[in-house]
Amino acid sequence: MPWEQAYNTARDTPKPLPPEQTPVEAAAGLSLAAPILARTPAPAFDAAAMDGFAVAGPGPWTITGRILAGQPVACSALPAGTGVEIGTGAPAPVGADAVLPYENCHRAGSTVTGTIGTRTHIRRTGDDVRPGDVIVPAGRTVTATVAAAAVQAGVDDVFTHRPPTVTLFVTGDEVIACGTPGPGQVRDSFSGLVAAVTSRAGGILRACSYLRDDKALLQAALDDTDTDVIVVSGSSSAGAADHLHTVLNEQHATWHVNGVACRPGHPQALAALADGRWVISLPGNPYAGLTAALTLLEPLLRTLAGQPAGKLPTCLVTGTAKLTSGAVRIVPVRFTGAAAQILPGTGSAGLRAAAAADALAVLPIGWTNGAPAAILAVP
């Protein structure tokens, strides 16, 4: 499958997970399934925007009291020709026409003189938000600022999409989780990448397990996993130790992507089990697995998490790359002004170039030096 088609398939095939009601203070990082509508006005009352004197009618004004933030205000209206000393944020008394800042007036005993300017320095009820106003639309991610605006507008709960849950199986007799590798062994350098991509896409990595190259173990692992997405690293090709395709075919899985025309990362796949769980197959070589995770896993999770689909950014790319007929080449790049420069070292296994890169560039078929390419953010 062409790379762009594979990316779009992973992005467009799933549906967002169902919405659920979430306390606003616990919604940070989640995607809104419905707009946040204000329940109360903001400000909730007429409030002083400056320290000074709240006055009514023309001056001079006789000062009759003081109101500070957090104090109740008298129910009776402020008579014309009178005023009260007031602090910023305090409720303005009924009938107040303006707040005279200290620096714009003069007080002699209980009398204040000054001129009301073009600004009244009173924030009127609902100046910022009125009940029913949209604070943010559906599809937005709840940030700390979004949550604060919702609280200010009297919102306690919001509707968010449930974050997709992910299980990672790292397969291979040669893979060890920690320690010094023995002859023929390698350290797992990939689970952290999957965790980072999952988190960035709005998902939750629930578990990471290591499996030997055994068909029965892989079958049992898939059967016992109840997360929304199962990621299998390794076991993605057609070798004697690669069992995933056989297992999925025996389970009558639906293949949406089965091999992608890209280098590296060709043997990647996306399938759906009969019960709705998604399975993503990633190559075991770390750099190839990274490119595949950005091609299939990230767009799938973003959609499940309810994040709106968007086009990938593009950039002019300069340098040289080993191109393959009929396939895109995914290379690490570093931004240099308005362009991105290809970094050397683009094999399927090594991560050194990717670690030094600002992003990965997907060089289209027929790419030439200085032509544009889609950009993938490295985790």
C-alpha positions as CSV (number, residue, x, y, z in Angstrom):
1,M,0.0,0.0,0.0
2,P,1.3,3.5,-0.7
3,W,2.6,5.3,2.4
4,E,0.1,8.1,2.3
5,Q,-2.8,5.7,1.8
6,A,-1.6,3.7,4.8
7,Y,-1.3,6.8,7.0
8,N,-4.8,8.0,5.9
9,T,-6.3,4.5,6.5
10,A,-5.0,4.4,10.0
11,R,-6.3,7.9,10.6
12,D,-9.7,7.6,8.9
13,T,-10.8,4.0,9.5
14,P,-11.5,4.0,13.2
15,K,-14.1,6.0,15.0
16,P,-13.5,8.0,18.2
17,L,-14.1,6.1,21.4
18,P,-17.4,6.9,23.1
19,P,-17.7,10.1,25.2
20,E,-17.8,10.0,29.0
21,Q,-18.5,12.7,31.6
22,T,-15.3,13.8,33.2
23,P,-14.7,16.2,36.1
24,V,-13.0,19.3,34.6
25,E,-10.1,19.0,37.0
26,A,-9.4,15.5,35.7
27,A,-9.8,16.2,32.0
28,A,-6.4,17.6,31.2
29,G,-5.0,16.1,28.0
30,L,-8.3,14.6,26.9
31,S,-10.2,15.5,23.8
32,L,-13.6,17.1,24.1
33,A,-16.5,15.1,22.7
34,A,-18.8,18.1,23.1
35,P,-18.3,21.8,23.3
36,I,-17.9,23.4,26.7
37,L,-20.8,25.8,27.3
38,A,-20.7,28.5,30.0
39,R,-23.1,27.9,32.9
40,T,-22.6,31.2,34.7
41,P,-21.5,34.6,33.5
42,A,-18.0,35.8,33.9
43,P,-17.5,38.1,35.6
44,A,-20.3,36.8,37.8
45,F,-21.0,40.3,39.2
46,D,-20.1,43.9,38.4
47,A,-16.5,44.1,39.7
48,A,-13.9,46.9,40.2
49,A,-11.0,46.6,37.7
50,M,-8.9,49.1,39.7
51,D,-8.2,50.2,43.2
52,G,-9.9,53.5,43.9
53,F,-13.4,54.9,44.5
54,A,-16.6,53.6,43.0
55,V,-18.7,56.7,42.4
56,A,-22.3,57.5,41.2
57,G,-23.3,60.7,39.3
58,P,-21.3,63.8,38.8
59,G,-18.6,64.8,41.4
60,P,-17.4,65.8,43.8
61,W,-18.4,62.7,45.7
62,T,-18.9,62.0,49.4
63,I,-17.2,58.7,50.4
64,T,-19.5,56.6,52.6
65,G,-17.6,53.4,53.1
66,R,-15.2,50.8,51.8
67,I,-15.6,47.5,49.9
68,L,-12.8,45.0,49.5
69,A,-12.7,41.8,47.5
70,G,-14.7,39.0,49.1
71,Q,-16.9,41.3,51.1
72,P,-20.7,41.6,50.5
73,V,-22.0,44.7,49.0
74,A,-25.1,46.6,50.3
75,C,-28.3,46.0,48.4
76,S,-29.3,49.6,48.3
77,A,-28.1,51.6,45.3
78,L,-25.3,54.1,45.6
79,P,-26.9,57.6,45.6
80,A,-25.7,60.2,43.1
81,G,-22.9,62.3,44.4
82,T,-21.6,59.6,46.7
83,G,-19.0,56.8,46.4
84,V,-17.2,54.1,48.3
85,E,-13.5,53.2,48.5
86,I,-13.1,49.9,46.6
87,G,-10.4,47.3,45.9
88,T,-9.7,45.5,42.6
89,G,-12.0,42.6,42.2
90,A,-14.5,43.8,44.8
91,P,-18.2,43.9,43.8
92,A,-19.2,47.3,42.5
93,P,-22.2,48.7,44.4
94,V,-25.5,49.1,42.5
95,G,-25.7,52.5,40.8
96,A,-21.9,53.0,40.5
97,D,-21.0,54.6,37.2
98,A,-17.3,54.2,37.4
99,V,-14.2,53.5,39.5
100,L,-11.9,56.5,39.9
101,P,-8.3,55.1,40.3
102,Y,-6.4,56.5,43.2
103,E,-3.9,58.1,40.8
104,N,-6.7,59.9,38.9
105,C,-8.4,61.7,41.8
106,H,-7.9,63.6,45.0
107,R,-9.3,62.9,48.4
108,A,-9.7,65.5,51.1
109,G,-11.3,64.0,54.2
110,S,-14.5,62.3,53.0
111,T,-14.6,64.2,49.7
112,V,-13.2,62.9,46.4
113,T,-12.7,65.0,43.3
114,G,-11.7,64.0,39.8
115,T,-12.9,63.3,36.3
116,I,-14.5,60.1,35.0
117,G,-12.6,59.2,31.8
118,T,-13.6,57.1,28.8
119,R,-13.0,53.9,30.8
120,T,-15.2,53.2,33.7
121,H,-12.9,50.6,35.3
122,I,-15.9,48.4,36.1
123,R,-16.1,44.9,34.6
124,R,-19.8,44.3,34.1
125,T,-21.5,41.0,34.7
126,G,-21.0,38.8,31.6
127,D,-18.5,41.1,29.9
128,D,-16.3,38.1,29.1
129,V,-18.8,35.2,29.0
130,R,-22.6,34.8,29.2
131,P,-24.4,31.6,30.0
132,G,-24.6,29.4,26.9
133,D,-21.5,30.9,25.3
134,V,-19.1,28.3,23.8
135,I,-15.9,28.3,25.8
136,V,-14.1,25.9,23.4
137,P,-15.6,23.7,20.7
138,A,-15.6,19.9,20.5
139,G,-12.4,18.3,19.3
140,R,-10.1,20.6,21.3
141,T,-7.7,19.1,23.9
142,V,-8.3,20.1,27.4
143,T,-5.4,22.2,28.6
144,A,-4.8,23.9,31.9
145,T,-6.1,27.1,30.4
146,V,-9.2,25.4,28.9
147,A,-9.9,23.9,32.3
148,A,-9.5,27.3,34.1
149,A,-11.8,29.0,31.6
150,A,-14.4,26.3,32.2
151,V,-14.2,26.6,35.9
152,Q,-14.5,30.4,35.6
153,A,-17.7,29.9,33.6
154,G,-19.2,27.6,36.3
155,V,-18.5,24.3,34.5
156,D,-17.9,21.3,36.8
157,D,-17.9,18.4,34.3
158,V,-17.1,18.1,30.6
159,F,-17.7,15.3,28.0
160,T,-14.4,13.8,26.7
161,H,-13.5,10.9,24.6
162,R,-12.1,8.0,26.6
163,P,-8.4,7.7,25.9
164,P,-7.5,4.5,24.0
165,T,-5.6,1.9,26.0
166,V,-2.6,0.1,24.5
167,T,-0.7,-3.1,25.2
168,L,2.7,-3.6,23.7
169,F,4.2,-7.1,23.1
170,V,7.9,-7.1,22.3
171,T,8.6,-10.4,20.5
172,G,11.9,-12.1,19.9
173,D,14.0,-14.7,21.7
174,E,16.9,-12.2,21.4
175,V,15.3,-9.3,23.2
176,I,16.0,-8.6,26.9
177,A,14.4,-5.9,29.0
178,C,17.5,-4.8,30.9
179,G,21.0,-5.8,31.8
180,T,24.0,-6.5,29.6
181,P,23.1,-8.5,26.4
182,G,24.7,-11.8,26.0
183,P,25.9,-13.3,22.6
184,G,23.1,-12.8,20.1
185,Q,20.9,-10.7,22.4
186,V,19.8,-7.1,22.2
187,R,18.4,-4.6,24.7
188,D,14.8,-3.5,24.2
189,S,15.2,0.0,22.9
190,F,11.7,0.3,21.4
191,S,9.2,0.1,24.3
192,G,10.0,3.7,25.4
193,L,9.3,4.9,21.8
194,V,5.9,3.2,21.8
195,A,5.1,4.7,25.2
196,A,6.0,8.2,24.0
197,V,4.1,8.0,20.8
198,T,1.1,6.6,22.7
199,S,1.1,9.3,25.2
200,R,1.5,12.1,22.6
201,A,-1.4,10.7,20.6
202,G,-3.7,10.7,23.7
203,G,-3.5,7.1,24.6
204,I,-2.5,5.1,27.7
205,L,0.1,2.4,27.5
206,R,-1.3,-0.1,30.0
207,A,1.3,-2.9,29.8
208,C,4.5,-4.0,28.0
209,S,5.4,-7.7,27.9
210,Y,8.1,-9.7,26.3
211,L,7.3,-12.8,24.3
212,R,9.5,-15.5,23.0
213,D,9.1,-16.5,19.3
214,D,6.3,-19.0,19.9
215,K,3.0,-19.0,18.1
216,A,1.0,-20.4,21.0
217,L,2.4,-17.7,23.4
218,L,1.5,-15.0,20.9
219,Q,-2.0,-16.4,20.4
220,A,-2.6,-16.6,24.2
221,A,-1.3,-13.1,24.7
222,L,-3.7,-11.7,22.1
223,D,-6.6,-13.6,23.6
224,D,-5.9,-12.4,27.1
225,T,-5.5,-8.7,26.2
226,D,-8.5,-6.4,26.6
227,T,-7.0,-3.0,25.6
228,D,-8.3,-1.1,22.6
229,V,-5.1,-1.4,20.7
230,I,-2.5,-4.2,20.7
231,V,1.0,-3.3,19.3
232,V,3.3,-6.2,18.4
233,S,6.9,-5.3,17.8
234,G,8.7,-7.9,15.7
235,S,7.0,-11.0,14.3
236,S,6.0,-8.7,11.4
237,S,7.6,-10.4,8.4
238,A,7.4,-13.9,6.9
239,G,10.3,-15.6,8.6
240,A,10.3,-18.8,10.5
241,A,10.0,-16.9,13.8
242,D,7.3,-14.5,12.6
243,H,3.9,-15.8,13.7
244,L,1.6,-12.7,13.9
245,H,0.1,-12.9,10.4
246,T,-0.7,-16.6,10.9
247,V,-2.3,-16.0,14.2
248,L,-4.4,-13.1,12.9
249,N,-5.5,-15.0,9.8
250,E,-6.7,-17.9,12.0
251,Q,-8.7,-15.3,14.1
252,H,-10.3,-14.0,10.8
253,A,-8.9,-10.5,11.5
254,T,-9.7,-7.8,8.9
255,W,-6.6,-6.4,7.3
256,H,-6.7,-2.7,6.7
257,V,-3.0,-2.3,6.0
258,N,-0.7,-5.2,5.2
259,G,2.7,-3.9,4.1
260,V,3.6,-0.4,3.2
261,A,5.6,0.9,0.3
262,C,8.2,2.7,2.4
263,R,11.8,2.3,3.4
264,P,12.5,1.5,6.1
265,G,9.4,0.0,7.8
266,H,7.9,-2.0,4.9
267,P,6.6,-5.0,7.0
268,Q,4.0,-3.0,9.0
269,A,0.3,-3.8,9.3
270,L,-3.0,-2.7,10.8
271,A,-5.7,-5.2,11.5
272,A,-9.0,-5.3,13.4
273,L,-10.1,-8.3,15.4
274,A,-13.8,-9.4,15.4
275,D,-14.4,-7.9,18.8
276,G,-13.2,-4.5,17.7
277,R,-9.7,-4.5,19.1
278,W,-7.0,-3.1,16.8
279,V,-3.7,-4.8,16.2
280,I,-0.7,-2.9,14.8
281,S,2.3,-4.8,13.7
282,L,5.6,-3.0,13.8
283,P,9.0,-4.1,12.5
284,G,11.5,-5.2,15.1
285,N,14.3,-3.1,13.9
286,P,14.2,0.1,16.0
287,Y,14.3,2.8,13.4
288,A,12.0,0.9,11.1
289,G,9.6,0.3,14.0
290,L,9.7,4.0,14.8
291,T,8.7,5.0,11.3
292,A,5.9,2.4,11.3
293,A,4.7,3.7,14.7
294,L,4.4,7.2,13.3
295,T,2.8,5.9,10.1
296,L,0.1,3.7,11.7
297,L,0.0,3.8,15.5
298,E,-0.1,7.6,16.1
299,P,-2.8,8.4,13.6
300,L,-4.9,5.5,14.8
301,L,-4.7,6.6,18.4
302,R,-5.3,10.2,17.6
303,T,-8.6,9.3,16.0
304,L,-9.6,6.9,18.8
305,A,-8.9,9.7,21.3
306,G,-11.2,12.1,19.4
307,Q,-8.5,14.4,18.1
308,P,-9.5,16.1,14.9
309,A,-7.7,14.9,11.7
310,G,-5.4,17.3,10.1
311,K,-2.9,17.3,7.3
312,L,0.7,16.6,8.0
313,P,3.0,19.6,7.8
314,T,5.4,19.8,4.8
315,C,8.8,21.3,4.4
316,L,11.4,21.8,1.7
317,V,14.0,19.1,2.2
318,T,17.6,19.3,1.0
319,G,20.4,16.7,0.9
320,T,20.9,13.2,-0.5
321,A,19.0,10.0,0.2
322,K,19.0,6.5,-1.1
323,L,15.7,6.3,-3.0
324,T,13.8,3.1,-3.8
325,S,11.7,2.6,-6.8
326,G,8.0,2.5,-5.9
327,A,8.5,3.4,-2.3
328,V,8.9,6.5,-0.1
329,R,12.1,7.0,1.9
330,I,11.7,8.2,5.5
331,V,14.8,10.1,6.6
332,P,15.8,12.0,9.7
333,V,16.2,15.8,9.1
334,R,17.3,18.9,11.0
335,F,15.7,22.2,10.3
336,T,17.9,24.9,8.8
337,G,15.9,28.0,8.3
338,A,13.0,27.4,5.9
339,A,14.3,24.0,4.9
340,A,15.2,20.7,6.4
341,Q,18.6,19.0,5.9
342,I,18.8,15.2,5.6
343,L,21.1,13.7,8.2
344,P,23.3,10.8,7.3
345,G,22.7,7.3,8.7
346,T,19.3,6.0,7.7
347,G,19.5,2.3,8.2
348,S,16.5,0.3,9.6
349,A,18.2,-0.5,12.9
350,G,20.2,2.4,14.2
351,L,18.5,5.3,16.1
352,R,21.5,7.6,16.3
353,A,20.5,9.8,13.4
354,A,16.9,9.9,14.6
355,A,18.1,11.0,18.0
356,A,20.0,13.9,16.4
357,A,17.0,14.9,14.2
358,D,14.3,17.5,14.7
359,A,11.9,15.4,12.7
360,L,11.5,12.7,10.0
361,A,10.8,13.6,6.4
362,V,8.8,11.3,4.1
363,L,10.4,11.7,0.8
364,P,7.8,11.0,-1.9
365,I,8.5,8.8,-4.9
366,G,10.5,10.9,-7.4
367,W,11.7,13.3,-4.8
368,T,14.6,15.6,-5.8
369,N,16.9,17.7,-3.7
370,G,15.0,20.8,-2.5
371,A,11.5,19.4,-3.1
372,P,8.9,19.3,-0.3
373,A,8.1,16.3,1.9
374,A,5.7,15.5,4.7
375,I,7.1,15.9,8.2
376,L,6.7,13.5,11.1
377,A,7.6,14.8,14.6
378,V,9.9,12.5,16.5
379,P,8.8,11.5,20.0
